[in-house]
Amino acid sequence: MSVRITWLGHAAFKVEGSRVVLIDPWISGNPASPLKSPEDVDRADVVIVTHSHGDHGFEDAVKIARRTGAVFASQYELVVKSGLEKVEPMNIGGFVNVGGTGVEVSFTQAWHTAEEGDPTGVVVRMDGVVVYHTGDTGLFSDMRLIGEVYRPDVMLVPIGGRFTMDEEQAAKAVELVSPKVVVPMHYNTFPLIQADPQRFAEMVGDRAKVVILKPGEGFEV
């Protein structure tokens, strides 16, 4: 079965296969989102938040999970704060079959900050496809270990600089992780994180297939 990955702007993605997974679904106030409000999400089985910063959609994630009945997966602190009943409290560690959905999730290290809990990346395994969303992070050498352990098919990587890696650092991260496909994210949402995805693609070269999406666009793996 193929898996479709759709960029919802900034760091938000929808991963669709036998289940529908949302990662960092920041919609409310997101100038890059093709959706107008959390109510525009008609289905979700698993909703994931990598860290507590407002541009990663904790509040929208809670609204979506409550309305759709999705399982909310995040760090223990954010799960407790959510007040939801269908939750999967986690931390950086091994895979968890989230809520018995068959969607396997593992949180990874990320170098960033957070208001509550810790910043993380996340690896999602579904229908034989492995997706690594780095979360907000700077470059770190253990990304090579993440690549060796998880062997991601798809890597979702920030290129906006200032708060995360820039194009050059993100290209190095791709070299360390060695995914088959990489999608740039977390850029051009605001003036402070302007970046050129074509420049990033040139720097990646033939190390991976670079898929540059517009918000609302997707592709199949």
Phi, psi and omega in degrees: 000135179279157177242133179255133180244123182241133177273124179258020179092145179060245180249013185269132179222150170247128178245115187243127172211237174292339175230166176248121182242131174250135178241127179048058188280066176283114182240310182295117179081004179275110183293344181262355185282136174283349178263152183265329182203164177302334180292346178285348177277112185269343178208138171205137176257326178223134176237128186239138173235128184279329178195175197274355181298145189300332182277016175239007159083028180303310183296318177294323179299317179297316179298316181295314181296320181295320184281323184268344184082014179292157173275131179265122180242126179193187176297155183308315184298320181285326176297315178298317181296331185296328183072008180279158178265323180269092186225162174226092179289130184218177172207186179296120184174213186277178181287144174234132172283100192292114176059021181071018182281344187091352175275118181261132186231135174225130177270146183235169176296147169214142179263105185195199174232172177203151178282324178220146183068202182238152172288141180217164160258177180214140175248129180243127175247124180206132175054036177080005180248137180247122181243126178250110174262114187289347191068190174281123182202154165273176179284136175214147190293334180290357171302330177299319179295320177301317178297319181292321184282316188262336180048062185292141171283322184231135176241129177253115194228134179284144180230006191283350181069182180062297181259346182216191174298154171262187185301314183293315179294320179296323177296322176295321178299320177299319177300319181290319187277325180060052175284167174282320183229142177228140179237122176286146180213180174055051177211151175064008174290323180226161178302331183288345183235046176287137179206164182246105181296332178293321176297317176302314181299320178296322180290325177293323179062228183264015179290331180200161173280123179264123177250113179262116184253153164264151178307130183098344179273156179213178178209164181250146178245000000 
